[in-house]
Amino acid sequence: MSSHTHYGRNRQELAAIFHLAGPLIAAQLAHVLMVFTDTLMMGLLGPAELAAGGLGAASYAFVSIFCVGVLAAVGNLVAIRHGAKDIDGVTRLAQSGLWLGWVLALGAGTLLWNLEPLLRHFGQEAHNISGAMQFLGTLVFGLPGYMTFMALRGFTAAIGRPGPIMAISIVGALANFVLNYALIHGWFGLPTLGLAGIGLVTALVSNCMALVLAWYLMRHRAYMAYPLLTGLSRPRLEDIKELLRLGLPIGGTYAVESGMFVFAAMCMGAIGSQALAAHQIAIMSVYVAFMVPVGISYATTFRIGQHYGAGNLLAARRAGRLGIVSGACCMLGFALLFWLAPGVVVGLFVDRHDPAFAEIAALAVSLLAVAAWFELFDGVQNIAMGAIRGLKDGKTTFLVGLACYWAIGVPLAWLLAFPFGWGAHGVWWGLAGGLACAAIGLSVGFEWKIARLLRRQQVPAQLIAKASPGTA
């Protein structure tokens, strides 16, 4: 293969990845805007509410991220079936994904509604627990809509149509901001419901977003080949089992990673409310940046899945490598931002000149300096994880994640924070260590997995010979 042909195929594959990634990144950022809005409104209520709401938000994120991880299998498997041109299989998997999402919403809501004893067991302060439960008590009603939206999102993005997700997510984020602000300030005679009102608005918006996306998919002619309503009332257990076989390890991976951050929040809560509030600001800043590699990760997963379903493993390898490298480049930019201008970032959340927030803001700024060091690792590990999932493998990501996050990241965070006395900074350096190990382990894992599949296929020469530009 000539260098010109190789370059052309790389360029076309990268263009295809970003054609998918662009709308998905925008949708992820819109979702973050909703979470940012919730955090901003908590800050407007006061430092105590910010700390309590942050605890509730971290708890919700841990539970919901597991459900989202399980539902990620919808997009993974739909992409593979789409690559194999199996229209009926795509439809069945999307329908089964909806059923799975509704069951997950019921289970997650029940758990969150009864979370108070667990928070008390982990030594959280009583006023933080009370505020967290107020927030969660209304937010859980958004879970059915959120799970529905995520299942349908995986379906439409995996068949190469991410546009509706972006549009609906942006409108939803703006609606969440306006309605939250109206409740906080009592506009139009609305009651000021505090933390419960913030959760209620987010729940309403989540359900409306799901209804709008479902309506769009039912009405647009591009989806006529996929009659999602036909047979929806009859769940197909075999398809649900297939989703669970891939989705449970993915959900487990998401959970162990999210659990590491929940553990960090618990450590901050044990250190004090000031540390917990600063952690919430810093982690939200990192979370915003993280949405860029998340979007690239989803796009990489779907591109690899499509190639894998079509039997073109060389193209799958190319998509994985390009996705990982492009994500690393993006995260270097965010690392520089956190290193050079942390005060500007923290100022988006709280007034740094307000004496009530002075200590919180100063600590958040110093935490972002630590975050600058692991932004690169955070992006690489997420995209490498998506690349492995695109090959219909969730177990590898779970095992690597479990080892890196909980055998390295969590113990290191506790050790540095308490026995070594580094406090809040020690927690964040521990997170950095876990993410660095995950980035290395998952990148190596993708190369090992794709090389193993190529050896099994035993026809790399034929693939190269028959591949058209941009596919191998």
Order of alpha helices (4+ residues) and beta strands (2+ residues): alpha-alpha-alpha-alpha-alpha-alpha-alpha-alpha-alpha-alpha-alpha-alpha-alpha-alpha-alpha-alpha-alpha
